[in-house]
Amino acid sequence: MHAEDDAGLHALPITVAYGERELTVTPAIVETDRGLVLCDVGPQGAVDGLETHLGSLGYDLEDIWLVVLTHHDGDHAGGLSELNERVDTVVATHHAEAPYVAGEREPIKGDGDRYPPVAVDIELVDGVRIPTVAGPMEVVATPGHAPGHLSLYLPDGNLLVAGDTLVADGAEPLAGPKPQFTPDMDRAIESVGKLADLEIDHTLCYHGGYVQAGSDRIREIHEQLRK
């Protein structure tokens, strides 16, 4: 089973230039009665890849009505300005991430060459639920990798959209956040523990894509990180 087969949710892996290297990332779309919710955008230059994926699924960029950012890092939010030049979307992120996305604060990571700021329309908090055709999609505050990092949990399908709280691009099928990119590792470990308490059967990571691993593996990761 792949994330693309989960009713109402589709992974959109794209490879784009990021700095001096190529980067493969995995935004996702979730279908709702109102249109599509896009979970993360990708870096600058990602919109063409998103448009190609959407076209293959029978959608257009104009079908996106809401963008939910897991956090403000450039590889997740850098393409938002380009997207909003083409589509009038509602932008939502955790309230602690909003100042970075909107340009009121400079991104915590990066070399000072930030992406174009974009206004945030909705500031999210832990526990908010977004109705989708795949059932409610719950905001789970998972700080550490970024001050207001959030993950998205779809309990009807036991599916977690992990953002960068977990990764699947290394030797392990599922692993914890990368320390070199995680300013507050102690809080990130607590966030992994919070996810371990959920009923998860499969996980979509922004870095590494979909994996058939869930609560048992997340508990293992949490125990390893606590040592």
C-alpha positions as CSV (number, residue, x, y, z in Angstrom):
1,M,0.0,0.0,0.0
2,H,1.3,3.4,-0.8
3,A,0.2,6.9,0.4
4,E,-1.0,7.6,-3.1
5,D,-3.5,4.8,-2.6
6,D,-4.9,6.2,0.7
7,A,-8.3,7.6,-0.1
8,G,-8.1,11.3,-0.3
9,L,-4.4,11.8,0.3
10,H,-1.6,11.9,-2.3
11,A,2.1,12.2,-1.9
12,L,3.8,14.5,-4.4
13,P,7.6,13.7,-4.5
14,I,9.5,16.3,-6.4
15,T,13.2,16.8,-7.1
16,V,14.4,20.4,-7.3
17,A,17.6,22.4,-7.1
18,Y,18.3,23.6,-3.6
19,G,21.4,25.6,-3.1
20,E,24.2,23.7,-4.8
21,R,22.5,20.3,-4.8
22,E,19.4,18.5,-5.9
23,L,16.9,17.8,-3.2
24,T,13.9,15.4,-3.3
25,V,11.0,16.4,-1.0
26,T,7.5,15.1,-0.5
27,P,4.7,17.5,-0.1
28,A,1.2,16.1,0.0
29,I,-2.3,17.0,-1.0
30,V,-5.4,16.0,0.9
31,E,-8.8,16.2,-0.7
32,T,-11.7,18.1,1.0
33,D,-15.2,19.0,0.0
34,R,-13.9,22.6,-0.6
35,G,-10.9,21.6,-2.7
36,L,-7.3,20.5,-2.0
37,V,-5.2,21.1,1.1
38,L,-1.5,21.3,0.3
39,C,0.8,20.2,3.1
40,D,4.1,22.1,2.5
41,V,5.0,23.6,-0.8
42,G,8.7,22.9,-1.3
43,P,11.6,25.3,-2.0
44,Q,11.6,28.0,-4.6
45,G,11.2,26.4,-8.0
46,A,8.9,23.6,-6.7
47,V,5.6,24.8,-8.2
48,D,6.1,23.4,-11.6
49,G,6.7,20.0,-10.2
50,L,3.6,20.3,-8.0
51,E,1.6,21.4,-11.1
52,T,2.8,18.3,-13.0
53,H,1.8,16.0,-10.2
54,L,-1.6,17.6,-9.8
55,G,-2.3,17.3,-13.5
56,S,-1.5,13.6,-13.4
57,L,-4.2,13.3,-10.7
58,G,-6.7,15.3,-12.6
59,Y,-6.3,18.5,-10.7
60,D,-5.0,22.0,-11.3
61,L,-3.1,24.4,-9.0
62,E,-6.3,26.4,-8.8
63,D,-7.9,23.5,-6.9
64,I,-5.7,24.2,-3.9
65,W,-7.6,26.4,-1.4
66,L,-5.4,25.9,1.7
67,V,-1.7,25.5,2.3
68,V,-0.6,24.1,5.7
69,L,3.1,24.6,6.4
70,T,4.6,22.2,8.9
71,H,7.3,24.9,9.6
72,H,9.1,27.8,8.1
73,D,12.3,26.2,6.7
74,G,13.1,27.2,3.1
75,D,12.8,23.7,1.7
76,H,9.2,23.6,2.9
77,A,8.0,27.2,2.5
78,G,10.3,28.7,-0.1
79,G,7.9,28.1,-3.0
80,L,4.9,29.6,-1.3
81,S,5.3,33.1,-2.8
82,E,5.5,31.7,-6.3
83,L,2.4,29.5,-5.6
84,N,0.4,32.5,-4.4
85,E,1.4,34.5,-7.4
86,R,-0.6,32.0,-9.4
87,V,-3.3,30.9,-7.0
88,D,-5.1,32.8,-4.2
89,T,-4.7,30.3,-1.3
90,V,-5.3,30.5,2.4
91,V,-2.0,30.0,4.3
92,A,-1.9,28.3,7.7
93,T,0.9,27.3,10.0
94,H,1.5,27.1,13.8
95,H,1.3,30.4,15.5
96,A,5.0,30.1,16.5
97,E,6.0,29.7,12.9
98,A,3.9,32.6,11.5
99,P,6.4,35.4,12.2
100,Y,9.1,33.6,10.2
101,V,6.9,32.9,7.2
102,A,5.5,36.4,7.2
103,G,9.0,38.0,7.4
104,E,8.7,39.5,10.9
105,R,11.6,37.3,11.9
106,E,14.4,35.9,9.9
107,P,14.5,32.1,9.5
108,I,16.4,30.3,12.2
109,K,18.3,28.2,9.7
110,G,19.9,29.4,6.4
111,D,22.5,31.9,5.3
112,G,20.4,35.0,5.4
113,D,19.2,34.8,1.8
114,R,15.6,34.1,2.8
115,Y,12.6,33.3,0.5
116,P,10.0,36.0,-0.2
117,P,7.7,36.5,2.9
118,V,4.1,35.6,2.7
119,A,1.3,36.6,5.0
120,V,-0.2,33.9,7.2
121,D,-4.0,33.9,7.3
122,I,-4.6,31.3,10.0
123,E,-2.4,30.6,13.0
124,L,-2.9,27.0,14.1
125,V,-2.6,25.5,17.6
126,D,-2.4,21.9,18.8
127,G,-5.6,19.9,18.4
128,V,-7.2,21.9,15.6
129,R,-8.9,19.5,13.1
130,I,-9.4,20.2,9.4
131,P,-12.2,18.2,7.8
132,T,-11.1,16.1,4.7
133,V,-12.5,13.3,2.7
134,A,-10.0,11.0,4.5
135,G,-11.6,12.0,7.8
136,P,-10.4,14.7,10.2
137,M,-6.8,15.9,9.9
138,E,-5.5,16.9,13.3
139,V,-2.8,19.4,14.0
140,V,-0.2,17.9,16.4
141,A,2.3,20.4,17.7
142,T,5.8,18.8,17.5
143,P,8.3,21.5,18.2
144,G,12.1,21.0,18.3
145,H,13.1,20.9,14.6
146,A,11.5,24.4,14.5
147,P,9.8,26.4,17.3
148,G,6.3,25.7,16.0
149,H,6.8,22.6,13.9
150,L,3.6,20.7,13.5
151,S,2.7,17.3,12.2
152,L,-0.7,16.2,10.8
153,Y,-2.5,13.1,11.9
154,L,-5.4,11.4,10.1
155,P,-6.8,9.0,12.8
156,D,-9.4,7.4,10.4
157,G,-6.5,5.9,8.4
158,N,-3.9,5.8,11.2
159,L,-1.7,7.9,9.0
160,L,0.9,10.5,10.1
161,V,2.2,13.3,7.9
162,A,5.4,13.8,9.9
163,G,7.0,16.9,8.4
164,D,10.6,16.8,9.7
165,T,9.8,15.3,13.1
166,L,10.7,11.9,11.5
167,V,12.7,11.1,8.3
168,A,12.9,8.2,6.0
169,D,15.9,9.1,3.8
170,G,18.6,7.1,5.6
171,A,19.7,3.6,6.4
172,E,16.7,3.0,8.7
173,P,13.2,2.9,7.2
174,L,12.1,5.5,9.7
175,A,14.3,7.6,12.0
176,G,14.2,10.6,14.3
177,P,14.9,14.2,13.3
178,K,18.4,15.0,12.0
179,P,20.3,16.6,14.9
180,Q,22.3,18.9,12.6
181,F,19.1,20.5,11.4
182,T,17.3,20.5,14.8
183,P,18.1,23.4,17.0
184,D,16.2,22.1,20.1
185,M,16.8,18.4,20.1
186,D,15.4,17.9,23.6
187,R,12.0,19.3,22.6
188,A,12.2,17.3,19.3
189,I,12.7,14.1,21.3
190,E,9.6,15.0,23.4
191,S,7.7,15.5,20.2
192,V,8.7,12.0,19.0
193,G,7.3,10.6,22.2
194,K,4.1,12.5,21.7
195,L,3.7,10.9,18.3
196,A,4.5,7.5,19.8
197,D,1.3,7.7,21.8
198,L,-0.8,7.9,18.7
199,E,-2.2,4.9,16.7
200,I,-0.1,5.1,13.6
201,D,0.2,2.4,10.9
202,H,2.0,4.3,8.2
203,T,4.0,7.5,8.0
204,L,4.6,10.1,5.3
205,C,7.9,11.9,5.8
206,Y,8.9,15.1,3.9
207,H,12.4,13.7,3.5
208,G,12.0,10.1,2.3
209,G,8.4,9.8,1.5
210,Y,5.9,7.1,2.5
211,V,6.9,4.2,4.8
212,Q,4.8,1.3,6.1
213,A,6.0,2.0,9.7
214,G,4.2,3.5,12.6
215,S,3.7,3.4,16.4
216,D,5.9,0.5,17.2
217,R,8.9,2.0,15.2
218,I,8.2,5.5,16.6
219,R,8.4,4.1,20.1
220,E,11.7,2.4,19.3
221,I,13.0,5.7,18.0
222,H,11.9,7.6,21.1
223,E,13.6,5.1,23.4
224,Q,16.8,5.3,21.3
225,L,16.8,9.1,21.4
226,R,16.3,9.2,25.1
227,K,19.5,7.2,25.9
